[in-house]
Amino acid sequence: MTRLVQIQNGSTRCVALVDEPHLSLLADGGSIYELAALADTSNTSLPKLIAERVVAKKLAYDEIYFGKSEWKLLPPIDHPDEPARCLVSGTGLTHLGSAKNRQAMHSANQVELNDSMKMFRWGVERGKPAPGEIGVAPEWFYKGNGAILRAHGQSLDVPSHAEDGGEEAEIVGIYFISGDGRPRRIGMVIGNEFSDHKFERRNYLNLAGSKLRTCSLGPELVIDPQFDSVPGTVKILRGDNVLWSQDILTGENEMCHSLANIEHHHFKFDAHRRPGDLHVHYFGACSLSFGAGIELADGDVMEISFAGFGRPLRNSVRVVRGQRKLIVVHSWS
């Protein structure tokens, strides 16, 4: 599989092909977005375009990955000129584990199904339609635009107005809208769909607001990865100790919605098929440390890995201190 990273040194940006233990630089193009746009306009396959642009210059991946180089990892996708043209969203209740966590979070009476479990059941029954048919819509949420994306090694913020911040280990689909309005999947990446689970637990209608947080991708974008059954591991480290660890599974075989059904219900909206836009879509988590009673603290490190998706994604938690401030809206009069 082809695996790419985006790196930056000062004002210089590059795309590089992962060739362990090295990164092989690509010529003429500072972003994967530019490569996708060129593949679209030239009617060339993206892997072919990448192969043609590999140059002899290589960099040591370890030094960059561990933050010991002047080159820094960027999120493996971004809209370099207009971050607002990158829509970050996600789909929930796609895994059995997520439904159990949600049911426990919101239902005092475990005999009576809450709305989340009802929606999950619909997915089990009608989330994998036959080819050519349309299944039931999954839960969908908005996270923000490209400005909220963080790279491997960067911190994810718990804002001063938030109640909590917790990891959600997921695979993420990366999409480019071609000139004729067709969605094209560039590839997939490891993601941490960081959320405020305490705020959500107060009332499941808070879910929309709980998702408006920074989140992370990377470090590598994988073109055409295996996505049937993908094993992984998520860890929470506090200092030198592993506070919590869980083996996890994702992929179509482990989900109640097919990839095609998730993609249809995201891109059925005309506004989601605007030529030149990017879409970053989280496919859902199967396990949360919050569900095990873990409360993340400032400085904790979240580590997520999935087989076939390159090196693990690591991000620290940064709790923003200070009192909550009233935001005052001013008129022009």
C-alpha positions in Angstrom: 0.0 0.0 0.0 1.1 3.6 -0.7 1.6 5.6 2.4 2.2 9.4 2.4 3.1 12.1 4.9 3.1 15.8 4.7 6.1 17.6 6.3 7.3 21.2 6.7 10.6 22.9 7.4 10.0 26.6 8.0 8.1 27.8 5.0 9.0 24.8 2.9 6.3 22.0 2.6 6.8 18.6 1.0 4.9 15.4 0.4 6.9 12.2 1.1 6.4 8.6 0.4 7.0 6.3 3.4 9.8 3.9 2.6 10.8 2.6 6.1 13.0 3.6 7.7 13.1 6.6 5.3 10.8 9.2 3.7 11.3 9.6 0.0 10.5 13.2 -1.1 8.1 13.9 -4.0 8.9 16.6 -6.6 6.7 19.5 -7.5 3.9 19.6 -5.0 3.7 20.7 -1.4 0.5 19.0 -0.5 -1.5 15.9 -1.1 -4.4 18.2 -2.0 -2.4 19.5 -4.9 -1.6 16.0 -6.0 -5.3 15.0 -5.8 -6.3 18.0 -7.8 -3.7 17.3 -10.5 -4.7 13.7 -10.7 -8.3 14.9 -11.2 -7.6 17.4 -14.0 -5.1 15.2 -15.8 -7.3 12.1 -15.5 -4.3 10.2 -14.0 -4.4 7.7 -11.1 -3.0 9.1 -7.9 -0.6 6.1 -7.3 0.8 6.5 -10.8 1.3 10.3 -10.3 3.0 9.6 -7.0 5.4 7.0 -8.5 6.4 9.5 -11.2 7.3 12.2 -8.7 9.6 10.2 -6.3 13.0 11.8 -6.2 16.3 10.4 -4.9 16.4 12.6 -1.8 15.5 10.7 1.4 15.0 11.8 5.1 15.3 9.7 8.2 11.7 9.0 9.3 12.7 8.4 13.0 14.1 11.8 13.5 11.0 13.5 12.1 8.5 11.1 13.9 10.1 11.6 17.3 10.4 15.4 16.9 14.2 15.5 16.6 14.4 17.1 13.1 13.8 20.6 11.7 11.2 18.9 9.5 7.9 18.6 11.3 4.9 16.3 10.5 1.7 18.0 9.4 -1.7 16.5 9.3 -1.6 14.1 6.3 -4.3 16.1 4.6 -5.3 19.8 4.6 -6.5 22.5 2.2 -3.3 24.5 2.2 -5.0 27.8 0.9 -8.5 27.6 2.4 -8.9 25.6 5.6 -12.6 26.4 5.6 -13.0 24.3 2.4 -12.2 21.2 4.4 -15.3 19.8 6.2 -14.5 17.6 9.2 -17.4 15.4 10.2 -18.1 11.9 11.5 -20.5 9.0 11.9 -21.4 7.5 15.2 -23.1 4.3 16.5 -21.3 2.3 13.8 -19.7 -0.2 16.1 -21.2 -2.5 18.8 -18.9 -1.1 21.4 -19.9 2.5 20.7 -23.6 1.6 21.2 -22.9 -0.1 24.5 -21.0 3.0 25.7 -23.7 5.3 24.6 -26.5 3.2 26.2 -24.6 3.1 29.5 -23.9 6.8 29.3 -27.5 7.9 28.8 -30.0 5.3 30.0 -30.9 4.8 33.7 -33.2 2.0 32.7 -31.2 -0.6 30.7 -34.4 -2.5 29.9 -35.9 0.3 27.9 -33.9 1.2 24.8 -32.9 4.9 24.5 -32.9 6.7 21.2 -29.2 5.9 20.6 -29.8 2.2 20.9 -32.8 2.4 18.7 -30.7 4.1 16.0 -28.0 1.5 16.4 -30.6 -1.3 16.0 -31.7 0.3 12.7 -28.1 0.2 11.5 -27.8 -3.5 12.4 -31.0 -4.2 10.5 -30.6 -1.9 7.5 -27.1 -0.4 7.5 -25.6 -2.9 5.0 -27.9 -2.8 2.0 -27.5 -4.9 -1.1 -25.4 -3.4 -3.9 -27.3 -0.7 -5.7 -29.7 -0.1 -2.8 -29.8 2.6 -0.1 -29.7 1.7 3.5 -30.8 3.5 6.7 -28.9 6.7 7.5 -26.3 6.6 10.3 -25.9 9.2 13.0 -23.9 12.1 11.5 -22.2 15.0 13.3 -20.1 18.1 12.4 -16.8 18.7 14.0 -15.5 21.9 12.3 -13.4 22.9 9.3 -9.7 22.2 8.6 -8.5 24.7 11.2 -9.3 22.1 14.0 -7.0 19.4 12.6 -3.8 18.5 14.5 -0.9 16.4 13.5 1.0 13.6 15.2 2.8 15.0 18.2 0.6 18.0 18.7 -1.6 18.5 21.7 -5.4 18.3 21.6 -7.1 21.0 23.7 -9.7 20.8 26.4 -11.0 24.4 26.2 -11.7 26.4 29.4 -15.5 26.2 28.7 -15.4 22.4 28.3 -16.1 19.7 31.0 -13.8 17.0 29.6 -11.8 15.7 26.7 -11.4 12.1 25.7 -10.0 10.0 22.9 -11.9 8.3 20.2 -9.7 5.9 18.2 -11.0 5.7 14.6 -10.2 5.2 11.0 -10.9 8.3 8.9 -11.8 8.6 5.2 -10.2 11.4 3.2 -12.1 12.7 0.1 -11.6 15.2 -2.7 -14.5 16.5 -4.8 -13.6 16.4 -8.4 -14.3 19.1 -11.0 -17.5 17.4 -12.0 -18.8 17.1 -8.5 -18.0 13.4 -7.9 -16.5 12.5 -4.5 -13.2 10.7 -4.8 -11.7 8.8 -1.9 -8.0 9.7 -1.6 -7.3 7.3 1.2 -7.7 6.7 4.9 -5.8 7.6 8.0 -5.6 6.9 11.7 -7.7 9.5 13.7 -8.4 10.7 17.2 -11.9 12.1 17.2 -11.4 14.0 20.5 -14.7 14.8 22.3 -16.3 16.1 25.5 -17.9 13.0 26.9 -18.9 14.5 30.3 -20.9 17.2 28.5 -22.5 14.6 26.2 -23.5 12.4 29.2 -25.6 15.2 30.7 -28.0 14.8 27.8 -27.6 13.0 24.5 -28.8 16.2 22.7 -25.5 17.7 23.8 -23.7 15.3 21.4 -23.5 18.0 18.6 -21.7 20.5 20.9 -19.5 17.8 22.5 -17.9 17.2 19.1 -16.7 20.7 18.5 -13.1 20.1 19.5 -9.7 19.8 18.0 -9.0 16.4 16.6 -6.0 14.7 15.1 -5.0 12.7 12.0 -2.0 10.7 11.0 0.8 10.5 10.8 0.3 8.7 7.4 -2.3 8.7 4.7 -2.8 5.3 3.2 -4.1 4.9 -0.3 -6.5 1.9 -0.9 -5.9 0.2 2.6 -7.6 -3.0 3.7 -10.8 -2.0 5.5 -12.6 -5.3 6.1 -11.4 -6.1 9.6 -8.6 -3.9 11.0 -7.1 -4.7 14.4 -5.7 -1.9 16.5 -4.7 -0.7 20.0 -5.4 2.4 21.9 -3.4 3.4 25.0 -3.5 6.2 27.6 -0.1 7.0 29.1 0.4 9.1 32.2 4.0 9.8 32.7 5.9 6.5 32.2 3.0 4.3 33.0 0.2 2.9 30.8 -2.9 4.1 32.5 -5.3 2.2 30.2 -5.0 0.0 27.1 -7.5 -1.7 24.9 -7.2 -3.9 21.8 -9.8 -2.7 19.3 -11.3 -3.7 15.9 -12.7 -1.6 13.1 -13.5 -2.1 9.5 -16.6 -3.1 7.6 -16.8 -6.6 9.1 -16.9 -5.0 12.6 -19.5 -2.3 11.8 -23.2 -2.2 11.3 -23.0 0.2 8.4 -21.1 -0.5 5.2 -18.6 1.9 3.9 -20.7 2.5 0.8 -23.7 3.3 3.0 -21.8 5.8 5.2 -20.4 7.5 2.1 -23.8 7.7 0.3 -25.4 9.4 3.3 -22.6 11.9 3.6 -22.4 12.8 0.0 -26.1 12.7 -0.9 -26.2 16.4 0.2 -25.5 18.8 -2.7 -23.5 21.1 -0.4 -21.1 18.1 0.2 -20.2 17.8 -3.5 -18.7 21.2 -4.2 -15.8 20.9 -6.6 -12.4 21.4 -5.0 -13.6 20.8 -1.4 -12.0 18.3 1.0 -13.9 16.1 3.4 -12.4 14.4 6.5 -14.9 11.9 7.8 -14.4 9.8 11.0 -16.0 6.3 10.8 -16.6 5.7 14.5 -15.0 4.2 17.5 -15.6 0.8 19.2 -14.1 1.6 22.6 -13.5 4.6 24.8 -11.4 5.0 27.9 -14.2 7.2 29.3 -16.4 4.1 29.2 -13.9 2.4 31.5 -14.1 5.3 34.0 -10.9 7.0 32.9 -10.7 10.8 33.2 -7.8 12.3 31.1 -5.6 14.9 32.7 -3.3 17.6 31.4 -0.2 16.0 29.9 -1.7 12.5 29.4 -0.7 11.0 26.0 -3.1 9.2 23.8 -1.6 6.6 21.4 -3.6 4.9 18.6 -2.4 2.3 16.1 -4.1 0.2 13.4 -2.5 -2.6 11.4 -1.6 -1.5 7.9 -1.9 2.2 8.7 1.7 3.0 9.4 3.2 4.4 12.6 1.0 5.1 15.7 -0.7 8.5 16.2 0.3 10.1 19.5 -1.2 13.3 20.9 -1.0 14.8 24.4 -3.9 16.4 26.3 -3.7 20.1 27.0 -6.2 21.4 29.5 -6.6 25.2 28.9 -6.6 26.9 32.2 -8.5 30.0 33.2 -12.1 31.1 33.9 -14.9 30.7 31.4 -15.4 34.1 29.7 -18.6 35.5 28.5 -18.6 36.1 24.7 -20.2 39.4 23.9 -21.7 40.0 20.5 -21.4 43.6 19.2 -23.6 45.3 16.7 -22.5 47.8 14.1 -24.7 50.6 15.4 
